[in-house]
């Protein structure tokens, strides 16, 4: 899942001289996600990271276990977000004054939040002006009754087994 998401922005990142790394801890617990929908959330975070990371910068996509959860992180070394705006970044149509680049509508992070919540998780933003921004999506680990599927840290383009009509899959 991580490699698939990174592939969606890799050429844009390379064109801007941005290093894109993926680090998934071994032995991660499985998570249940609608892969098509969840790819959209990761793409929104990665698109923002590429947009705001300066030429020659770095973006890290990570996955690690945290208790009964899995934390997916997108971190960059862009300009960061001033602290007074952090409480608003997940609001619809919000754009950081004076920092908004491109033609976005201010809906991307609101969509990420809704997708995380719909999967029983949450998303947070940590940022330091001049150092960068880190978004963390925390998702519950799948229970033992979940069907096997692709691994979270598997090579790109893994196939997922359907576990409901809406196309959710168990990712490990």
URHU-V477075 format. One record per backbone hydrogen bond with DSSP energy under -1.0 kcal/mol. CO is the residue of the C=O (numbers start at 0). NH is the residue of the N-H. If there is no record, write none. Layout:
BEGIN
co: (CO | CO)
nh: (NH | NH)
END
This chain:
BEGIN
co: (0 | 1 | 2 | 5 | 5 | 8 | 9 | 10 | 11 | 12 | 13 | 15 | 18 | 20 | 22 | 29 | 30 | 32 | 32 | 33 | 34 | 35 | 36 | 37 | 38 | 39 | 40 | 41 | 42 | 43 | 44 | 45 | 46 | 47 | 48 | 53 | 56 | 57 | 58 | 59 | 60 | 61 | 62 | 63 | 65 | 67 | 68 | 69 | 70 | 71 | 72 | 73 | 74 | 78 | 81 | 84 | 85 | 87 | 90 | 95 | 95 | 105 | 106 | 107 | 108 | 109 | 110 | 111 | 112 | 113 | 114 | 115 | 116 | 121 | 123 | 125 | 127 | 127 | 131 | 132 | 133 | 134 | 135 | 136 | 137 | 138 | 142 | 149 | 150 | 151 | 163 | 167 | 168 | 170)
nh: (4 | 5 | 6 | 8 | 9 | 12 | 13 | 14 | 15 | 17 | 16 | 55 | 58 | 60 | 62 | 141 | 170 | 34 | 168 | 37 | 38 | 39 | 40 | 41 | 42 | 43 | 44 | 45 | 46 | 47 | 48 | 49 | 50 | 51 | 52 | 56 | 18 | 76 | 20 | 74 | 22 | 72 | 24 | 70 | 68 | 140 | 65 | 138 | 63 | 136 | 61 | 134 | 59 | 129 | 84 | 87 | 88 | 90 | 93 | 98 | 99 | 92 | 110 | 111 | 112 | 113 | 114 | 115 | 116 | 117 | 118 | 120 | 119 | 137 | 135 | 133 | 130 | 131 | 127 | 75 | 125 | 73 | 123 | 71 | 121 | 69 | 145 | 171 | 153 | 1 | 166 | 162 | 32 | 30)
END
